């Protein structure tokens, strides 16, 4: 079964729930984004996902990447698909207009990324890394580097990577060993070994632009001594074309659980020529902007693969005949009823769907704030969105990827043994989605960032902004009687989140271990509250669409049904999350090292 | 890193928590099982796990099984390991003494299975299937078949399979097509295709004994027309040795997510000669005894792999240096602190360990009742344990395999990117443990069995037996002040379980959909309550051991610490499970087929 672009759900969210045109109209965009234009772009992207990427997804997993004499070959079909992707102009979608990009808002590309990840996560990674590298170059590099590299990256002729991790330094980048020695011509000579480099070497583009973290010989100790360098695979000749091979080589490919068609490389830098990006010793903070975008992508990957699994599992459940409905045969003329009659099968599918819709909405909500933070004419509004973003992103990354993985596991479970064998693609989705919880900062790190840096350190100021948004929604809709039930559930969980925030700040101020001990449950509680917020918005839009007499009542009723399931069956988890937070750090910290 | 047999924890549970010798002494066993003898057996089994099975686990996953011209080859090293396993006499451990078995209780073999599954799940499956087939033959086959087949199965010279599933009939076995036509000599001629047959074909034994579900041409419709047949790969000659090849052939191997060294076969029966086992049309109920044992094994698999992941993850967390403890450096002389200082890393490890210990205890508790139900001299006590077992097994199977998978995922998360690559073995554990939630009745089916057949149909009578056991424990220990805190938590969750049982029975009596809609949360609530019960027993034994002035205080304190974590951080989930049950079936059943 191949992936189908969920355009109907996407259009509904974009236009009915988030009033995209109004939102875009308030920003400074390069061109007016009408509903028709957006529709055309998304439909075209949907076709790429369905017709170009999905067909080579399973074969790519099976074949994996080849490695021979330092050269990496992508699986059959990837090169052709990439050519078509580039030809369609997708690689520069959100790029800076001044350097040949198309200046589209992140909202649009987020939806496209979700589809591409859902159809073929391995393929999508090659493109996402390029986007991230281009973003970083555009934000921090010199005009010369920007002019030299951005147009080719936006055209997709060259691709990008982020080279951060070393074998002994993952979460703690302050420990990296890679050295950058200044050369006389203003460039640097880089030496060291980086691991887990996505798209570090491959055969899709004529050049690869590595962004590499390294330290100068006399750099300050720890994270404050890290600088960022641009290190191309091929140096450029005087005309800006491909010149001599730089001293970067791929030592090996990682053998891993999933995303097998994505080349995860060990990269060796042996006196490779690099160019400083941004200020010396400011490498880590130069990555912060990019990281919000990359992390958003990981949540989108979880959601995209969840959608893919939902499509397969729900179709299977409608067709697979086994047993009879609990209250007697529904299809007496058939040998058995479709398994969709069984409440527990529905539980699995509804869990998937209610989290997919809320996850997509949360990703859009975050992407809107990313766009506002860059493209709104009002500085105060930009700054406000920036602060909201710094709170939303760790939750979107961790919670959407957690719920995405959970959905992939549930989808597999719907198919039973048929979900465990490779044929239906569901086990691949489980393997492919698993990485989204790990890379770009493992989800535990996101939770710690949320509870520590974003909450404790700001004394809850950032959360207050989000609560303002929620309260605004509640007071705007409090008088609508159809919303009463939903708003009361929302108010409850919102109050619980506020109560827990106060508690976490109080406990954490006295004892830093309290932050880490509460962080994961706190992140989940915020994720659940945000999903609840998103469901408020969806249900409101649904009720308004029904009232305005629009067609498609079955679709809207279906959405409300999925929402009801969320409130009945998923939201109650908030109560026990609060209990886990209240329990504090004692039982977590008590054990000695030897007792583990 | 290779698997280490968790003998210390096992011995503690067996002797201090479950008073194994006393328990065994009350049964009619073939030989007295002293603590020393048990210790010797378990140590020997531990060596097999560590030295024979663990070393070929990763390579077996990588190589997988070969398939050529209908022949299946197991990965390198499997044949030799199997020879040693057989030579050690492990294959007939629980077998009937009258046919050359060793008559050991299930309690002992359950612990051994957990270790073998933990060290090498693929290998262990070949042996578990043989045990299950032998058990079924011993319970239901004619004396002639027993004399012919059991000794060879117990010796491990021949192996066994269970051939149930067909491509269109998994959960609903009533739909199977395989036909059995009576022959003149009293045998049957079987034709049909079975899928997902574990160990259906391989090169470890000289013969394979298939137990096959099939229907006579005039059999009643549905599950009541199914009979069970013994179909050997090779027919036997007059001397009982290997004779002509029977008409059974392996059509292909499944390509699957994990347990790649276990051959999962499509088996074709083309007028294959078979022998009836038990009464005609009674095939399904002939499998019931065996199923309790097989399901116990799947819970053990989850727990065994969880233990393996815990060992690797906790060792990694003690050694991996990244970042600093929240309250300042603990190892200032090192470049960074081990990640075990971080509360969230501890949360993951403690979640794993507290569920592993409780899961092992629940498996032992179930195994004791299996043994009592067969080997206690008092008929009433046997019958009581049998009823308890029918309640315990679906929970043990589903909850231990769910928590086992969860633990493998958490273990992988502790290692971050290093958990996603194959090197450390953690991603293999995730893939290998996933199947335990699916086969031998998917966990949703276990939950339905628990809530429907075992609870609603008996109007809660079986649960009352379990509650009796719990109340007995509470009143026996109520006066111990060290137990006060724990017992009060236990009483709370027990009351909640009783309340929810009453609710499920009440709602389910009016509307059958209510059972299925509540079933999964109900199973989880019972699993959590049982884990809580097990933790009561563990903590009591720990307190008593400390009081009696035994050494190893650090070990006992460690156990209490893990228990405290369970009560603080995992038990609260019960509150939201109850809310999910209370929410009822409405939001689950409302959606139309088209809305999925």
Interface residues (C-beta under 8 A of the other chain):
Chain A: X165 X168 X169 X170 X171 X172 X175 X195 X196 X254 X255 X256 X257 X258 X264 X314 X317 X318 X321 X322 X323 X326 X327 X335 X336 X338 X340 X342 X343 X344 X345 X346 X347 X348 X349 X350 X353 X409 X412 X413 X416 X417 X418 X419 X420 X421 X422 X423 X427 X430 X431 X434 X435 X437 X438 X439 X442 X443 X444 X447 X448 X511 X512 X513 X515 X516 X517 X519 X520 X554 X555 X557 X558 X561 X562 X564 X565 X567 X568 X569 X572 X573 X574 X575 X576 X579 X580 X583 X584 X585 X586 X587 X588 X589 X590 X591 X592 X593 X594 X595 X596
Chain B: X165 X168 X169 X170 X171 X172 X175 X195 X196 X254 X255 X256 X257 X258 X264 X314 X317 X318 X321 X322 X323 X326 X327 X335 X336 X338 X339 X340 X342 X343 X344 X345 X346 X347 X348 X349 X350 X353 X409 X412 X413 X416 X417 X418 X419 X420 X421 X422 X423 X427 X430 X431 X434 X435 X437 X438 X439 X442 X443 X444 X447 X448 X511 X512 X513 X515 X516 X517 X519 X520 X554 X555 X557 X558 X561 X562 X564 X565 X567 X568 X569 X572 X573 X574 X575 X576 X579 X580 X583 X584 X585 X586 X587 X588 X589 X590 X591 X592 X593 X594 X595 X596
